[in-house]
Amino acid sequence: MALRLPKLPSIRDLTRIYNLQAKQKLSQNFLMDRNVTNKIISLAGLELDNALCVEVGPGPGLLTRTMLDNGALHVVAVEKDPRFVPILDQLKDASNGRFSSIIGDMMNIDHSQIIDCGLNLESNSSGLIKQFDSVHLVGNLPFNVATPLLVQWLHMVSRMEGIFGTPNVSMTLMFQKEVGDRITAVARESPRGRLSVLSQSVCDAYKIYNVRAASFVPRPKVDATVVQLRPLKTPILKSSLTTVEHLARFVFMKRRKMLARIFKDWDPDRVQLLEECGIDPTLRPQDVPTELYCNLAQLLEQRNIELPK
């Protein structure tokens, strides 16, 4: 099976031929630099044996092409904008049975549809693969829905639902740089916030590549960063992720205050909960390691303590 695509029209030519302009209401910014997509896939370190690569929002398909040219055998893209059907169909025809696309919204799609689409690719025509050992979720996410998508996926990771029920899962995702900074910030780093705690409760999260705004069309106002998240090999979550999310939202709403003040304002008797979990009450929210937040969330659940709304 040929693992490189035949020569195809350039992405710029295709967007011109089909008169495809980015829609602001969909927060679209097309990635046009092949050097950038090559770097992303190289640094992502995706294990491609018996793996399903799921791309969210492929648009004109440059990142998709790069995955296919790097040997991906099973690629399924989920695209919300039907204007890209002709380009994606052309890529499907050129992929030697390794690629297909679904027109739909990743926020509410049934993940079994994605898995079935991957299993039914011509690259698995023998039917030898009954289930994938690895799933790699990849995407240049629209900036306006990137955080809601990530939060949804983190909850699914915590419950091992959908594509996240696969033994080996990774997410390699493009965010605005400041969002990427928040996802990956560890204790005592200033960008740390709710999203940091939520992400790091279930995943290792680290930046793998910064992308200049000039690499996109139209050019956004800010640079982007690629973050990779992989479920923790040794879980630290001991409660529902929802409880951790509520806890993080509660403390980071008053991020400049010490935790002792935040909890005393809620209920003076609740300050002792911090000490029971080994949390120094004089710390501010950004200074607390994620594992201690997970311990506190577990204690709240065990004692049926509800946080203020």
C-alpha positions in Angstrom: 0.0 0.0 0.0 1.4 3.4 -1.0 1.9 5.5 2.1 2.4 8.8 0.4 -0.2 10.8 -1.4 0.0 11.4 -5.1 0.6 14.9 -6.2 -2.4 17.1 -5.4 -3.3 20.7 -6.0 -2.0 23.0 -3.3 -4.2 23.9 -0.4 -4.0 27.6 -1.5 -5.1 26.6 -5.1 -8.0 24.5 -3.7 -9.3 27.2 -1.5 -9.2 29.5 -4.5 -10.9 27.0 -6.9 -13.7 26.4 -4.5 -13.9 30.0 -3.3 -13.4 29.0 0.3 -12.9 31.9 2.7 -12.7 31.5 6.4 -15.9 32.2 8.2 -15.5 34.4 11.2 -18.6 33.1 12.9 -17.0 29.6 12.9 -13.7 31.1 14.1 -11.9 29.6 11.2 -8.2 30.1 10.6 -6.7 27.9 7.9 -3.2 26.4 8.5 -1.3 27.0 5.3 2.4 26.2 6.1 3.4 22.6 5.4 6.6 23.1 7.4 4.5 23.8 10.4 2.3 20.7 10.0 5.3 18.6 9.3 6.8 19.8 12.6 3.6 19.2 14.5 3.2 15.6 13.4 7.0 14.9 13.9 6.9 16.3 17.5 3.6 14.6 18.3 5.2 11.2 18.3 2.1 9.4 17.3 2.2 5.6 17.5 0.6 4.6 14.2 0.5 0.8 14.5 -3.2 -0.3 14.8 -4.1 3.3 15.5 -7.0 5.5 14.6 -6.2 9.2 13.9 -9.2 11.4 14.5 -8.9 15.0 13.2 -11.2 17.7 14.4 -11.9 20.5 11.9 -9.6 19.6 9.0 -10.8 22.5 6.9 -8.9 22.3 3.6 -6.9 19.4 4.9 -3.2 20.3 5.2 -2.8 18.6 8.5 -4.7 15.6 7.2 -2.3 15.4 4.2 0.7 15.5 6.6 -0.6 12.6 8.7 -1.3 10.5 5.6 2.2 11.3 4.2 3.7 10.3 7.5 2.2 6.8 7.3 -1.1 7.0 9.0 -3.3 4.1 7.8 -6.6 5.0 9.4 -7.6 8.6 9.5 -11.1 10.0 10.1 -11.9 13.7 10.1 -14.9 15.4 11.6 -15.8 18.6 9.9 -18.7 20.9 10.8 -18.6 23.0 7.6 -20.0 21.2 4.6 -18.2 23.6 2.2 -15.1 21.4 2.6 -16.8 18.2 1.3 -15.3 18.5 -2.3 -11.8 18.9 -1.0 -12.1 16.1 1.6 -13.7 13.8 -0.9 -10.8 14.5 -3.3 -8.4 13.6 -0.5 -10.3 10.4 0.3 -10.0 9.3 -3.3 -6.2 10.0 -3.3 -5.6 8.3 0.1 -5.7 4.7 -1.1 -8.5 3.8 1.3 -6.8 5.4 4.4 -9.0 8.4 4.9 -12.7 9.3 5.3 -14.6 12.3 6.7 -17.8 12.8 8.6 -19.7 16.1 8.3 -20.9 16.8 11.8 -20.3 18.7 15.1 -17.7 17.2 17.3 -19.5 18.6 20.4 -22.4 16.2 19.9 -21.3 13.4 17.6 -21.7 9.8 18.6 -18.1 8.5 19.0 -19.1 5.1 17.9 -19.8 6.6 14.5 -16.1 7.7 14.4 -14.8 4.3 15.4 -17.0 2.5 12.9 -15.9 4.8 10.2 -12.3 4.0 11.0 -12.9 0.2 11.1 -14.7 0.4 7.7 -11.9 2.1 5.9 -10.5 0.2 2.9 -7.2 0.1 4.7 -8.9 -2.4 7.0 -10.7 -4.3 4.3 -9.4 -7.6 5.6 -11.2 -6.9 8.8 -8.2 -7.9 10.9 -8.6 -4.9 13.1 -11.6 -5.4 15.4 -10.7 -2.5 17.7 -7.9 0.0 17.7 -5.1 -0.2 20.2 -4.5 3.6 20.0 -6.6 6.7 19.2 -4.9 10.0 18.4 -7.1 13.0 18.5 -5.6 15.8 16.4 -6.8 19.3 15.5 -6.4 22.9 14.8 -9.4 23.8 16.9 -11.5 26.8 16.2 -10.5 29.2 19.0 -14.1 30.0 20.0 -15.0 26.3 20.8 -11.5 25.0 21.8 -12.0 25.2 25.5 -15.6 23.7 25.6 -14.3 20.9 23.4 -11.4 20.2 25.7 -13.5 20.2 28.8 -15.9 17.8 27.3 -13.1 15.4 26.3 -11.4 15.6 29.7 -14.7 14.5 31.3 -14.8 11.6 28.8 -11.2 10.7 29.6 -12.1 10.5 33.3 -15.0 8.1 32.5 -13.1 6.3 29.6 -16.0 7.0 27.3 -16.2 7.0 23.5 -12.8 7.1 21.7 -11.2 7.7 25.1 -12.0 4.2 26.1 -9.1 3.0 24.0 -6.0 1.7 25.8 -3.7 4.3 24.4 -5.0 7.8 23.8 -3.4 11.1 23.0 -4.7 14.5 22.1 -2.5 16.9 20.0 -4.4 20.1 19.8 -3.9 23.7 18.7 -5.0 26.5 21.0 -4.5 30.2 21.3 -1.1 30.6 23.1 -2.6 32.0 26.3 -5.0 29.1 26.5 -2.2 26.6 26.0 -0.2 28.4 28.7 -3.2 27.9 31.1 -3.6 24.2 30.2 0.0 23.4 30.9 0.8 25.8 33.9 1.9 23.9 37.0 1.7 25.1 40.6 3.2 28.6 41.2 3.1 29.6 37.5 1.0 32.7 36.9 -1.2 31.4 34.0 -2.4 28.6 36.3 -6.2 28.4 36.7 -9.3 26.2 36.4 -8.3 24.7 33.1 -4.8 23.8 34.4 -6.3 21.8 37.3 -9.0 20.2 35.2 -6.5 19.1 32.5 -3.8 17.9 34.9 -6.3 15.9 37.1 -6.6 13.3 34.3 -3.7 14.0 31.8 -0.1 14.9 31.4 -0.2 18.2 29.5 2.7 19.8 27.8 3.4 22.2 25.0 5.2 20.7 22.0 5.3 23.6 19.5 4.5 27.3 19.1 2.9 28.5 15.9 3.2 32.0 14.7 0.1 33.9 13.7 1.6 34.4 10.2 1.1 30.6 9.5 -2.6 31.0 9.3 -5.1 32.5 6.8 -6.6 34.8 7.8 -4.0 35.8 10.2 -5.3 35.8 13.8 -4.4 38.5 16.3 -2.4 36.1 18.5 0.0 33.2 18.1 -1.0 29.6 18.8 0.5 26.7 20.6 0.2 23.0 20.2 -0.5 21.1 23.4 -0.3 17.3 23.8 -2.4 15.6 26.5 -2.1 12.0 27.4 -4.1 10.2 30.2 -2.0 9.8 33.4 -0.4 6.4 33.7 -0.9 6.7 37.5 -4.3 8.3 38.1 -4.6 11.0 40.8 -8.3 11.6 40.4 -10.2 10.1 43.3 -13.6 11.7 42.8 -15.7 12.7 39.8 -14.0 15.3 37.6 -17.1 17.4 38.0 -16.3 17.9 41.7 -12.7 18.9 40.8 -14.1 21.4 38.2 -16.5 22.9 40.7 -13.7 23.2 43.2 -11.3 24.8 40.8 -14.0 27.3 39.6 -14.8 28.2 43.3 -11.2 28.9 44.3 -10.0 30.6 41.1 -12.9 33.1 41.1 -10.9 34.7 43.9 -7.4 33.8 42.7 -5.7 36.8 44.4 -6.8 35.8 47.9 -5.3 33.2 50.2 -7.2 29.9 50.4 -7.8 30.5 54.1 -9.7 33.7 53.3 -11.7 32.1 50.4 -12.8 29.2 52.7 -13.4 31.4 55.7 -15.7 33.7 53.6 -17.6 30.6 52.7 -17.7 29.0 56.1 -15.1 29.4 58.9 -15.5 25.8 59.8 -14.4 24.7 56.3 -10.9 26.0 56.6 -9.8 22.8 58.4 -10.6 20.9 55.2 -7.5 22.4 53.6 -5.3 21.2 56.4 -6.8 17.7 56.4 -5.7 17.4 52.7 -2.2 18.8 53.4 -2.9 22.2 51.8 -1.2 25.2 53.3 -4.1 27.7 53.9 -1.8 30.6 53.3 -1.3 29.6 49.7 -3.2 31.2 46.8 -5.1 29.0 44.4 -2.4 29.0 41.7 0.2 27.7 44.2 -1.5 24.4 45.0 -0.5 21.2 43.1 -3.2 19.4 41.2 -2.9 16.2 43.3 -3.9 18.1 46.4 -6.9 19.6 44.6 -7.9 16.0 43.8 -7.5 15.0 47.4 -9.7 17.9 48.5 -12.3 17.0 45.9 -12.4 13.4 47.2 -12.9 14.7 50.8 -15.8 17.0 49.6 -17.5 14.0 48.0 -16.9 11.7 50.9 -18.6 14.1 53.3 -21.3 15.2 50.9 -20.2 18.8 51.1 -21.5 21.1 48.4 -19.5 24.1 47.3 -21.3 27.5 46.9 -22.8 28.0 43.5 
